[in-house]
Amino acid sequence: MNQSPQQQQQETSFAETALRLSGKSAEEAKRTGAVDRADEQVEKLFAPQYQTVNSPVHRAVWDKDVDPELFWAPEPEADQQVQQVMDQSLEVVRRHHEQQTAYDEHGKVSQALLDDLAQVGYWGLLVEKRYQGAGASFSAFASFLTRMATVDATVAGLASVHGCIGAVDPLNTFGSPEQKERFLPLLATGKRLSGFALTEPGAGSDLTALRTVAHRQGDHYLLRGEKLFITNAIPGRLVAVVCLIDGKPSVLVVDLPPEENEQFRLRRYGLYALRRTWNNGLIFNDLPVPAENRLVPQVGDGLTIAYHGLNRGRVALCATAAGSMRVMLASMIPWVKFRRTYGAPIGTRELVQRRLALLAGLIVASDALVRWGASLLDRGYRGEMECIVAKIFGSEAQKEAAIEYLMKTHGGRSFVHGHLFGDNVHEFLAPCIYEGEGEMLGMAFFKSLIKEHGVRYFQPIGEALQRAGIKRPSLLNPRHLWVLKGPMWRYALWQLGYRFRPKPLPGFVDLPAELREHAQYAARALRRLALELSGAMSRYQLKLADRQMRIAELSARGQAAVTILCTALYAGRQNNPLVRDAGQVICQHLRLQLEGRRPSDRFFRQLRKLGEALVEEHSFPGLDSVPEQALQILMPYEQ
């Protein structure tokens, strides 16, 4: 049955419409539209009050509604069973490190460690109790990942792969009752560890370039194609594979054979990052997969499933970064006491004190974003933009901490075998790519932020021009003005309403004075962003998608304002004075970057005071769980 033009238009996404109107090729518009429709399908999984247009960031920008309680969350609580699993898991990892059995002869996390973690319930933290899991909230899980990362970041990362982007989340969210009964107990008990196979040799950020296919034959699908850079991918694992079935993205839960064979092989390669875990390519040559292993979401397709789990993985990445940066801070403090230049410890030097202070600030901001983002997911929000902020900040903070603070403070010893930096530099940098490369995600943040505004005010303008056959509109042409009179009038009314509709800022009265001022600054910045975003849309019109540098700049400023607001609220409600001071300096640091201003002497004094306190007290939250090995002075010399 033929569809009317109106029906076809309704099924065309905002991005596809914009690209077609801007003169892009039909192929590019089609591919971009497929991704945009997948995003819209994910939205439908959430109740209206928890969709993107009602998210804290969207409301703060477009509705001037900055609700402090939506940008902060209290410390998560875990029930006794969950807490026991977490404590025992930490003890298991510590014991294996003490006994030097944490890694096998290949330098990978040992099977003995994985099995012992299974015995205490580590792999079932995010699985419901009825499927033999612990049923932890995501907030409790994310907070715990930071603790685990201070002991072993790889083990923390494996929990995220398994529970967030592996098979656990797709089954939890999209599995049928039968599929859950069949697979989740295996995943909860660690009898099967999982991964997620999405990336292909030609399909990374462009998920429309998938080439792996599955054809139905009887009661099985025959899977053919290649996946690349798949963590936790070895024979005998359970992997959720994104493939094309009848031309549509789909997900099959694949129980990998116990050994390689003609239908299943690994593609092995050297990989500097993830060196402690298995990461391989998967080659399928008509591997039979039971038809009942296909996940069929009520809304959307395989891309819907892929996008859903990524948000959790992004928050988990930031949580792990917060733990890894604590290890860096813990290793720097004894070194700056030990290393002397010109007769004095380098910990007395202002530049070193600044490094320590800013590193503490990065940790506090990451903690704030993790607690906030995880709580939104627990409350039922989609959290797309919020989780992107956490991922980008956490990965960039870890990179900055490793290069600018850890490496430069330790100097040449950073490259000695056995040093925290030299042995893990690729682990510290790789998260900038994991769960989406940072700048690409920044563009996704921007698109999510402007989409509803674009659909409401700018898409009608483009459609009116298209119907009239006008390719180069001019406001000096009376005919063009007549064609645009309706949509332009609606847009003008929005402009007037936004500019002249007063709405008081929150008082943030429970925060210390300086952090209160930072929170108010961030709230004002988010409000001002609406007019800048709308102005960019008006100026560039249908060419906006090609202005990637402008998009990146606007997106980065929005993310920074969100980070300042969350950090100020989090730090201002902590009792630890070091946390409050660290929150203050990172908020000020981010503001200086945003405003392009020079630091004041007062700010320098704050950095120096915090750096001195960190060296003297060595009591920053979370440092007590860092292993002694990370605190050792390599190649000590006689004083």
N, C-alpha and C positions, 0 to 999 in steps of 0.2 A: 504494500500500500504506500503510495507516494505521500510524503509529508508536505505540508504547506510551508511557505517561507517563514511564517511566524513560528511554527513548530521547530524548524531547523535552527532558527535564531535562538530559541530558548535552550537548545541543547549545545549551543556554541558558547564556550567559556569566554570570560572577559579578556583573557590574554590572547586567545585566538582571534577574537573580533578585532582587538586593537592592532594585532600584527597584520591582519588582512587589510584593514583600512590604511595602514601605513605603507602598504606596497610590498610587504615581505612575500617571499615565495609561498606557495600553497603548502609545500612540504614543511617549511619551518613553522608556519602557522599551525599546521596539523599536529606536529610533534609538541610544540609548546602548549597547544590546547589540550593535548592528552594529559600532560603533567598537571595543568591547571584544573582539569576536570577531576583528576585523582585527588587533588587537594580539596576540591568542593565535596567530594564523596566522603573524605575523612571528616569534614565538618559535620556531615549529617549523622555521624556516629554519636555526636554529643548533643545534649539538651540545649535548646536555644540560649539559655542564660549562661552557658559555659563555652559557647562558640567564640571565634576570634573577635567578632565585633563587640562582644561583651567582656572581653579579657581585660585585665587591669591596664595593660599598656594602651590598648586601643581606646578605652574609655578616658584615660588620662590625656591622650592627645586630642581626640575629636570631641569628647563631651565635657572637657575641663573637669572631669570627675576623678580627682586624685584621692582615693580612699586609702589612708595609711594602713588599714588592716588588710588590704589586698596586696600590699607590697612588703609584708612581713609575716612571719609565722613563728609560733612558739617552738621551743625545743621538742622534737618528736618523742613520744613515749613508746616503748616496746613492752609487750606483755612478757610474763616470766619465761615462757617457752622460747620466744624469739630472742630474748636477752641471753638465755642459756646457750642457744645455738651460736650467737655472735661471740660470746666469751670463749666458748670451747673452740670455735674456729680460729680465733686469734692465738689461743694456746697451742693448737695443733701446728700452726705455721711457725710459731716461735720455736717449738720443740724440734721441728725438722731442720730449722736453720742452725740451732745449737748443735744438733747431731750431724750436721753437714749432709743431710739426706733430702734437702729441698729440691735439688736438681739431679737429673740423671747423667749418664755418660755423654749424652748429646748436649748437655747444658740446658735442657728443657725442664719445666716443672715435673717432678718425678711422679710416676704412677702411684707410688706409695703415699705421697702427700695428697694427691687427688682422692685416693681411696679413703684416707683418714678424714679428709674434709667431708666426704660423703657420709661417713659413719656418724658424724655429729650434726648433719643436716644442712651443711653450708649451701648445697646446690638447690635446696628446696625453699630458700627464704622467701621467694616471690611466688611460690605455689600455695594454693589454698590447702588448709588442713585436711579437708575431705579427700585430697589427692596425695596425702602423706607429706605435705609441705608444712612450713612453719606459719605461713600466712602473714608475713610481715607487711606493714604499710610501706609504701615506696619512700616516704620520708625517713622512716627508721632505717631502711635498707641503704639509702643514699648517705645518710650520716655515718653509718657503719663502714661504708666503702672508704671513707676518709681515714678512719682508724686502721682499716686493713692495709691501706696504701702506705701508711707509715711503717708497717712491718714488711710488706711485700706488695709492690704496686702491680706486679704481674698477676698475682693471685686475685687481687681486687679487680683487675681488668677482666679476668676470666669469668668472674661472677656477673659482670655487666654483659659480657658477650653471651653468656648462657641464659641469663634471666631477662635482659632488656631487648637486645637485638637478635638473640638466638631464637630457638624454637619455643621457649616458654611463653613469651608475650603473645606471639601469634596464636598459640593454642589457647591461652587464657582468654584472649579477646575474641577470637574468630572460630575456635574449634567447636565442633558439634559435641553434644554430651558423650557420644561414643568415642570420638577422637580424644577427648579429655581423659576419659576412663582408661583408654589404651596407652596414651603417651605420658601424661603428666606424672603418674607415679614413678615411671622410669627416670624422668628428668629430675624429680624431687629427690629421689634416693641416690642419684649419681650413677645409676646403672647405665645411663646414657647421658653424655655431655653433648651440648648442642652448639650450633653456629648458624649463621644466616648467609646464604649464598645469593648475593645480588650483583656484585661487580663482575664485569666481563672484560676481555681484552679491549673491546671497543665501547663499553658502556660503563661509565663512571658517574659523573654528574648528569650526563644525558641518559636518563633511564628509559627513554623511548627507543634506544638503539639496541635493546635486548635481541639476542639471536638464539639463545637456548630455547628449544622447543620440546613439547611432549605431545605424542600422538596416541589417541585411545586405541587399544587393541584388546578386545574382550573386556576382562575385568582388571586390566592394568593400563597404565600409561607407559610408553617407551620414551625415556628421557634422553635427549641428544644435545650436546653443546659443551661449552667450557665456561667455567667460573674462575675468577682470579682473586688473589689476596684474601682468602677465606680463613679467618682465625678459628682454631679448634677443629680444623679439617684434617682428619686422619681416618683410616678405615675403622669402622665400628661406631662412628659418631652419628648423631641424629641431626640432620641439617634441613632447614627450611629453604627450599630452592625456588627462586622466582624465575619463571619461564613463560613462554607463550603457549597457550592452548587455544586452538582455533583462532589464532591471531590476537588473543587478548591476554594481558599479563595475568598470571595466576601463580599460586604458591602450592608446591607439593612438599609434604613432610617426607623426607627421604632417609630411610635407615641405611646408611652406607654399608656395603658388604664388609665382612671382617678382614678381607684381603683384596688386593687389587686383582682384577681379572680383565677379560676382553671387553667387558661392558663398563668398567669403572677403573680409572687410573688417576694417580696424583701427578700434578705438574710441580716438580720441586725446583726451587730457585733460592738463591741467597737473598736474605732480607736482613738489613741492619737493625731495623726496629722489630719489636716483638720477638726478640731473640730468645726469650725464655719460654716461649710457647710455640706450638706448631701453627704455621701459616703456609698453606699450599693452594695450588690451583686444583680444580676438580674437572676431570674430563669424562663426560658421559657419552657412551656409544650404545644407544638403545637400551639403557638400564631399565629393567621393568620396575615400576612403582605401583603398588596397589591403588586402584581408583579411589578407594575410600580414604586415602591419604591426602586428597586434595582439600584445601581449606576454601570454603565458599562463604565469603562475607555476605551479610544481608544487604549491605550497600557497598557498591564499588567492586574493585577487582584486586589483583595482586599488588598493584602499586599502593592501594589503600592500606593493605596489610604492612607493606614495607615502611610507609611513612609513619604509621602509628607507633611502632616500636622505637623509631629513631629518636623521638623526643625523650624517652626515658634514658636511652643511651647517651644523649647529650648532657643531661644533668649528671649522670653517673660519671661521665668523663671529667666534668668540673669537680666532682667530689674526689675523684682519684687524684686530680691535680692538686687539690688542697692538701691531701696527705703527702704527696711527693714533695711539695714545696716546704712542708714542715720538716721533712728529712734534710732538705737543703739548709734550712735555717739552723737546725740542730747541729749540722756538720760545720757550719761557719763559725758558730760561737766559740767552741774550744780552739779553733784554728786562729781566730783573731786575738785570743788571749795568748796563744803560744808564739805566734810569729811576731818578731820584733824588727823594727827598722829604726836606725839612728837612736838606739837605746831605749825605745818605748814600744809596747805592744801596738799592733796596727789597729786594734779595737779602740784606741784612743783617737784615731784619725777621723776627721769629719766625713770624708768620702766613704769610708767603711761604715761608719754609723748610719749614713744615709742609705746605704745598700740594705743594711739589716732592717731599718725602719720601713723602707718601701716594700721589702719582701714580706714583712709582717702584715703590711697593709694589703698586699695582694692576697694573702691567705684569708684575712678577714672578709674581704670583698667576695672571694670565692665561696667561703662558708655561707655568707648571706644569700648569694644567688642559688646555692644548692638547697638551702632550707626553704627558700621562697618557691623555687621552681618545683621541687618535689611536693610541697604542700598543695600547690595548685593542681597538680596531677591527681593527688589523693582526693581533693575536693570535687573532682569531676571536670575541671577545665581541660580544654584541648592543650593549651599552653605552648602553641607553636612558637610565637615570638619570644616568650619568656624563656623557653628552653634553648632557643638559638642564642640569646644573650649570654646564658650560662656557659654554653659550649665555647663560644668565641672568646669570652673573657677568660675562662679557665685555661684554654689551650694557649692563648697568647700570653697570659700571665706566667704560665709554666715556662714558656720559651724565654721570656724576659728574665725570669728568675734564674734560669740555668745559665744563660749567656752573660747577662749584665751583672749579676750578683754573685752566683756561685763560682763560675769559672774565673771571673776577674779577681775575686777575693782570694781564691786558692792559688792563682797564678799558674806557674809551670807544672806544679804537682797535679793539676787537673787532668793532665794527660798521662799520668803514671798508671800502669796496670793496677787495678784494684781500687782506683779512685771513683767516688760516686759520680763525678761528672763524666770522666773519660769512658767509664763502663756503661753509662746510661744515656749519653748525649742524644742518641737517636730515639730512645724512648721518650725523652723530654720534648723533642721537636715534633715527632710524628702526630700527636693529637691535633696539631693544626690542620691535618688532612682528614683524620678519622671523623666519622659521623657527618661528613660534609666539610669541604675546604672552607676556611673562614670567610673569605670575600664572597664566595658563591652564596654562603648562608646569609651574609649581610644583605645581599640582593633579595634573598627570599624573605628576610625580615621586612625589608622595604615594601615588597610586593604585598605581603600580608597586611601591612599597615595602611596602604593606600587603596587596596582593592575595593572595599565597600564604597569609599568616596568616589572612586573612578566610575564604578558601575552606576552610581546614583546621579552624578553630575556630568561626567565627561563622555561616557559611552553614548548617551543620547545626542550629544553634540556631533560626535563622529558619525553616528548613524544618519543624522539629519543631513550632514554634508554628503554622505555617500548616496542617499536617496536623490539628492539634488544634482549629483554629478559634479560637485565642487571639489577639486583636488587641492587648490591653494586658496584657502579662505582669506578674505581681507575685510576688516571691519569698516573700511572706507567705501566698500561696495554696498549700496542700498539693498540689492537683491540678496547678498550674503547675510546681511543683518536681518532681513525679513525671514529667511530660512531658519536662522538661529534664535529668533526672538523668544521661543518657548523655553528651550533648555538654558539659554543664557540668562533669562529672567530668574529661573529657579536657582542658578548658580549665584547670581548677584544677591538674592535673598539670603542664601547661606552665608556669603561673605559678610553682609551687614549684621546678621544675627550673631555670628561668631565674634566679630570685632567689638560689638557693643552690648553683648549679653554678659553682664557681670556675674561672677561666681567667685566667692571668697576662697582663698587658699586655706588648706588645713593649718591649724595652729601648731601641730607637732609639739604640744606643750609638755609632753612627758620626756622630751629629749634634752640633753645638755645643750647649752646655748650654741656652741659652735656646730654641733651636729644638726641642731634644729635649723640653723641658717643654711647648711648644705642641703637638707631635705627640701626647704622652701625654694632654694635655687633650682634644684632638679625639677620640682613640680612646675615652676614657671617655665623652665626650658622645654618641658614636654608640651605645655600649652602653646608656647610660641611655635613649636614645630609644625602644628597643623597648618598655619598660614604659609610656612615655607614649603611644606609638601604640596599644598594645593597650588602655590605659586609656580613650583617646578612643573607640575602637571599642566598648568595653563600655558607656561612659556614653551615647553617642548612638545606638548600635545602628543601626537601619535609617535613621535620620535623619541619619547622619553626612554623607552627600553634600550635604545642605543647609547644613551648617556650614562654609561656604567660608572664613570668616575664621579659624576654628580650624585648618582644613586648611592654609591659607596660612602661618599662624604656625609650625606644626610643621614644615612643609616647608622654610621658610626657615632654621630652626635646623639642620635636617639638612644642608642645602646648605652652610651656613656652616661646620659642623664638617668636612665633606668638603674644603672649600676650604682650611681651616687645615691639615689633615693633609697634603694634597698640596703645599701651598706650603712647609710646614716641611721636608718630605722633599726637595723640589726645591732650595730655597735652601740647605739645610744641606749639600748635596753639590756646591755650586758653589765654584770657587776665587776668584771675584771678590768682594772684601769688600763692595762696594756692593750686589751682588745679595743677599748674605747679610743685610746690614743692612736692605735694603728688604723682604726676606721676613720678617724679625723684626718690623718696625714694622707691616706689614699684618696679620700674625697677631695681634699685640697689639691692633690697632685693631678687628679683627673680634671678638675675645674681649670687649673692653669693651662693644661693642654687644650681644653676646649676653647678657652678665651684667648689663648696666645699671649698670656701675660708672663712677666718675669716673677720668680719667687721673691717673697719679702724676707727680710732678716728674721722676722718673727717665725715664718715657716721653717727657715733653716734651724732655728733654735728648737722647734718642735721635733724635727727630724733627729737632731743631735741628742736631745733628751730621751727620746724613745730608743734610739740606738744604744745609748749608755745603759738604759734600764734593761734592755734585752741581754746585754753582755753580763751585767751584774747579777740579775735575778735568775736568768735562764729558766723562767717559769711560764713561758708562753703555752697556752692550752694545747695539749696534744703532743708536746715534745717528749713527754715521759715515756711514750710507747715506742720511740725510735730505737732500733737495735744498737747495741754498743759498737758494733763494727762500723757504723756510719760516723761515729764520733772519733775514730782513731786518727792520730796524726801519722801520715805516711812519711817514711824516710826522715825521721826526726834528727836533728843535729844538736850538738852540744852548745849550750848557751855560752 
